[in-house]
């Protein structure tokens, strides 16, 4: 007797966390690198590069974390406002809203004879009716109320941790020029590793993700370095 193997679906469910890490790490690697590298080109002392880099990491992580919090809070407020509007419309113009439900069901391929019973059943439960309209008319899912704080902490920590990668060599090597070369190599390596891990986590080609992240991040870091050096 052959025992059927259970069907297990594997879906990536942490896209928001990965997005926050990407935002934090991409900026945390490129901006402190640009500051440190640009100041290296100006032939300043290593302690000045370190001081400026630490100040930038502190300010950048706070600023990025605050941005993540505000973005998450805006999602919650937007969802609540749209839900109240949908609830009001089901009371003030229920026939129009019911026709919108019918139109959505037709788009999903239901036969005309199948639509009225579903619409009638939907109208009996206003909360489910509003849930249906929020998801299938507006494309909105209820946001996690903890999302704003989680986003803030994730982005801020990712920025701070990754910022020490390009700045670290200046803390360990006395020669600013040598520290710059090491910082370039470490930043590019970190971008590749980060992209590779991101690819493995999200189920896409890890190598392609690694090279792509390194290329895009390297170009961004190079452009930021050029601007800092010019200034």
N, C-alpha and C positions, 0 to 999 in steps of 0.2 A: 504494500500500500504506500503510495506516494503522498507525503504530507505537503500540502500547499504552503508555500512560503508567504508570510504576511506581506502585504503591499505597504511599504513605508515611503511616504513622500518626504523629500528633504528640500525645504525651501529656506532661503536666507531671510531671517526675520529681524535683523538688527541694522537695517539700512540707515535709520536715523543716527544711530551711534557712529557707524562708519562715516557717514557724511560729516558729522561734527569733528571726528578725528582727522578727516581729510582737510577740513577747513583750518583746524588748529595747527596741524603739522605742516601743511604747505606754507602757511604764513610764518610759522615758527622757524622753519628752515631757511626761508629766503630772506626775510627782512633782517634778522640779526646778522646773517651772513653779509648782506649788502652793507650794513652799517660798519661791521668790523673790517671787511675788505676795503671799503671806501676809505676808511680812516688809515688803514695800512698803507694805501697808496699815497696818503698825505704825509707819510713818514712821522707819525706820532708815536709816542712811547706805548709799550704794551699795556701798562696800567691804565692809560687813558682809554685804549680800545676796550679793555675789560669793563671799566666803569661805565662807558657809554653803552656797551652791549648789555650789561646787567640792567641798566636803567630802561633800555628799550624792551627787554624781555618782561620786566615788571609792568611797564605801562601797556605793552602790547597784549599781555595775557589778560589784564584787567579789562582793557577795551574790547578785546575779542569775546571774552566771557560775557560782558554786559550786552554786546550785540546778540549773542546766542540767546540770552535770557529774554531780551525784548522781542526777538523773532518768535520764540516759542510762546510767549505771552500773547503776541499778536494773533497767532494761529488759534489760540483758545478763544480770544475775544471775537474773532471773525466767525468762528463756528457758532458760538452762542448767539451772535447777532443774526446770522442767517437762519438758525433754527427758530428763533422767535418770529422772524418774518414768515417762514413756512407755516408755523403754527397759526399765525394770524390769518394767512391766506386760506387755510383749510376751514376756518370759521367764517370768514367774510365772503369767500367765493369758492365754495366746495365743489360746485359743478365744473368750474374751470380747472381746478386742481385734479379732479377725477379724470378729466379728459387728458391731462398731462400724463397721468398714470397709464391710461389706455394707450396713449401714443408710445410710451416707453415699452410697454408690453408688446405692442405690434412690432417695434424695432427689434425685439428679441425673438421674433418669429412666431408668436402665438397666433392661432387662427382667430378670426373675428368672433366666432361663437364662443371661444374660450376666454375672451377678454372681460365681458361684463361680470361673470361670477367672481373673478379675481378682484376686479375693481370694487364690487359690492362688499366683498370680505375685507378689503383694505379699509374701506370707509367705516367699518364697525370698530376699528381700533385706531384711534387718532394718533397715538404715540408711534405705532408701527407704520402708519401712513406717512407721518413726518420723517421717520427713519428712512423709509423707502425713497422719498423725495430728496432728502439730503444726500443720499449715496448715489442714486441713479440719475437724478436731474442735475444736481450741483457737483457731484463727484467729490463730496466731502465726507471724511471719516471722523468720528469723535476723537479729538486729540487727548493724549495722556495729560492729566493735570499736573503731573510731575515733570513734564517734558521741558519746561522752561529752565528749571534749576539743573536738570540733568545735562541739558545742552550747554548751559553756562559753565558748569564744572568740567565737562568733557573737553570743550574747546579751550578753556583757560589752561588746564593741565597739559593738554597736547601741545599747545603753543609754548608753554614754559619748558617742558621737557625737551622738545625738539630744538628749542632755541639754544640750549647748551651744547648741542652737537657742533655747530660752526664756531661757537665761542670758546669751547673747551681747549683747543690747541693754544690759544693765547694765554690761558691760565697755566699751561704746562711747559711751554717752550719760550725761552727768553727772546729768541730772534723773531721779530715781527714778520719778516719775509718768509722764514721757514714755517711759522704758524699759519700764514696765509695759504701756502701750498697744501699743508695738511688739512686746513679747513675746507679748501675746495674739494679735495679728495673725499673727506668724510661726508661733506654735504651731498655730493653726487652719489656716494655709496648708500647713504641713509635714504635718499629719494628712491633709489632702485629697490632697496629692501622693503621700504614702506609700500611702494607700488606692487611689489611681488606678493607681500602678505595680503594687501587689499584684494588682489586678484584671486588668491586662494580662498579668501573669506567670502567673496561675492560670487565665486563659481565661474569667473571668466579666465582667459589665458593668463597665468601668473607671470610668465616671462614677458609677454606683450605689455601687460599692465606695468611691470617693473620698468621696462625701457621707456614706455610712454611717459610715466611719471617722472623719471629721471630727465628725459628730454625737455618736457614742459617746465618742470621745476628748475632745471639748469638754465634754460633760456630766461625764465623770469628772474632768477638770481643774478644772471649775467647782466640783464638789462638794469636791474636795481643797482648793481655794483657800478655799472657805467655812469648812471645818473649821480650816484653818491661821489664817485671819483671826479666827475665833472664839476660838481658843486664844491 
